């Protein structure tokens, strides 16, 4: 069906928002495809977002300009919650999906054909992923280690799995390790939703000791993350945060400037359009940040009626909010000619942006 973004009133932080109707299927992961790839999906020329279905395992494609949507991947619908789908990334010409409650990862071609399905054998909830070199690292929110896959092998249909131990944080009964992004040449940033902290992990350190970069509980309810590197090589981190963090958590996107092991708080984006934002992705121009509202708390999760989509009456949305642009000098010029985004739920992209003084 055609979904038209609704012109929305200003939100609490005076950020314009674009709202997209995702129907009654609960979303979890979001990825924005490169333009050339998105144009092959038959939804027109606008930027295309892929959204995973948490309890059905399918993937929806949405045109961010027209709001038109279609199924990229039909849900196999074996059973409610099986298959499941969480984090999603476009990498090396393929679509990579963290399998959530299935405890696996799946790789699809851009035509939707399954290239590989790799069971990690640990149960739990395979949540999100980050690529460094020829290895992809997956978080499992109920396991205190990362699972790895060899990228080249997976693209050839083979599952070469490994384990990278992680220590230096406390496991809880809530979701633990969640969002994960590449940082620098051989490090990862990983958050804990339950503790509200962001850690750095040096992959050269085989003991897997996490170093706290954003202290608990500053990012309580932390979920998907994105790092954007400006043309003058400054890194800015965006962290989706939602009410799943419990008391003290807020539906928001936290923004931090990164310098080595130091993260400096910039601001917290809130919006009347947020309803437990799970994961985030930036558009090519770096002008809007998009999130899917998983409604982990505003609805039962899962809702007792959610297993029958013919009668389930609740609605879910995707929302885009304007990105505050970093000031790079005292005259307030905003020189973001090239943006390289290392996306928590997305691939590395290069985009161009020209912005006049405001």
Secondary structure, DSSP 8 states (H G I E B T S, - for coil): -----EE----TTS--EEEEE-TTS-EEEEEE--HHHHGGGSS-SS-EEEEEETTT--EEEEETTT--EEEEE----SBTTBS----EEEETTEEEEE-BTT-EEEEE-TTS-EEEEEE-S--S-EEEEEEETTEEEEEETTSSEEEEEEHHHHHTT---EEEEE-BSS---SS--EEEEEEETTTEEEEEETTTTEEEEEETT-TT-B-EEEE-TTTTTTEEEEEEEE-TT--EEEEEEE-GGG-TT--SEEEEEEEETTEEEEEEEE--TT-SSEEEEEE-TTSSEEEEEE--TTTS-SS-TTTT-TTT-----EEEEEE------STT-----SEEEEEETTS--EEEE------
